[in-house]
Structures are given as structure tokens and as C-alpha cells.
Amino acid sequence: MAEKNRRIPLSGPLRDVGKFLLLIGLIVWFLARGTEQLGYHWQWYRVPRYVFSIDEGRLILGPLMTGLKITFEITGISLLLASVFGIATALCRLSGSFMARLLARGYLEIIRNTPLLVQLFFIYFVLGPVIGLSRFSSAVLALSLFEGAYASEIFRAGIVSIHRGQWEAAHSLGLSLPDTYIHIILPQAIRQILPSLTGQAISLIKDSALVSTIAIYDLTMRGQEIIAETFLTFEIWFTVAAIYLMITVVLSVAVNLMENHLRVDT
């Protein structure tokens, strides 16, 4: 009976995904009807080769998939660095040092009160030439700093939520403050904030589309390049949007399942 109660219900997340896909279908149908009135002729048969092709039994990635690979690389590295920035900033805000709290607060205010696009341009056009950053490094640094600011609030909330008794128990065992964080506090905090961090990763994937503005050939930039060559405006943008949608929907379902699992465990 206990094992039965621990089963994670799938109906909720799947129902939400079904409703979302239905909404997307209605939007696509509405846009398709609108383009018919404009006399636009759909040429979907030309799109698959920009996704992938098969030559002599070998799967060859098209430019959109090549761009998606760059998007994943930027997102993956940025996610790791954003986690580092987030944890460091959260610890500084909870520190007893006035200077550490001041620096953390200044970082948060600057990042959260300026647009990501402006930060990206500043790092690429101003800091990049000074310290020798490439396009890729500038994009990763901008996304990491931006997402790290929001991740820091998630980490801080998770640390604060840990019961005071855990700190007292660590102190009674003679653990130092770093050991307390590493072995007791952070493992419990990360378990609680993991769904929120996954949601932040979804935002990072969507925000990564802005790196196309500094000529990084990610998924969005590849779409623009193909459109400039073929004039398949609607088909390519629908395809690019669908790729982003599939990625974010999969991650959203994972977040829902994770939240249900943690809710059942608690």
C-alpha cells in the first residue's frame, strides 16, 4: 500500500502538455488560414533538408541541427557557470561580511535592472576587445551572469529554508562553516530547489536565442541565414519555434514530474 501511494501521477503533466499542444495547433491553424488569404504558398517539402538528410545510409545534420548543437553548447556551459555564480552570490548575501553583501547586492541590482541584450552588447563590444573575449565566450559570460543573478535568489531561498536545527547539529559536531555548507546545508537545499533550477534552465535556453545578435550561428541565426537564402519565412520560423518548443516542453514535463516526486517523498 505504501508503495502504491508513492507512485507519481502522470495524468497532470500529460494533460497540461496536451492542452498546450492543442493551443499551439489552434494558433498554427489560424496563422495558416491568414497566410492563405495573403496568397502565400507553403513549401514544407523544402524544409526537411535543413533539419537532416540521409546520404548513402548516413544521417547528415542540416544547418538547423548544427545551430541547435551550438545552442546546447552555449546553454550547457552557461548553466554550469550560472550555478557557480548563483551559489557564490547567495553565500555572499548570507555572509557576515559587509563587503561581500555589498558586492553581491551590487551585482544583483545591475544584472536585474538592465536588459540582457544590453549586457550582451556591453560584454562583446566593450569588455571583449579589452580582455580578448571571443563571440562564444562573450555570449557564455553574458548568459551566465544574467542567469546566475536569478539563480542566486533560488539558492538563497533554499539555504534559508533549512531548519535551524541542522545548523545547530553541525555546530555541535564541530564542523566548520564550509563543511557545514558542503555536507549538510547545500545537499538539502539543492534537493528542494531543483525544480526551480530546472525552470531557470528553460529560461536560459530561450534567452540563448539573443546570441544570434552578435553573429553566433546558433539555432536562431541559422534560421535567419536560411530565410535570407530561400525566403521560406513562415516555414523556417515555424520549424525553429517547434524545435525550441519541443525542448522546453520536455524540460517542463521533467520539472512537473520532479515536483510530484519530491511532493510524494515529503
Secondary structure as UniProt FT lines:
FT   HELIX           2..5
FT   HELIX           11..37
FT   TURN            38..39
FT   HELIX           44..46
FT   HELIX           48..51
FT   STRAND          52..55
FT   TURN            56..57
FT   STRAND          58..61
FT   HELIX           63..93
FT   HELIX           98..112
FT   HELIX           116..121
FT   HELIX           122..127
FT   HELIX           128..131
FT   HELIX           135..161
FT   HELIX           164..172
FT   TURN            173..174
FT   HELIX           177..180
FT   HELIX           181..185
FT   HELIX           186..207
FT   HELIX           208..214
FT   HELIX           219..230
FT   HELIX           233..265
//
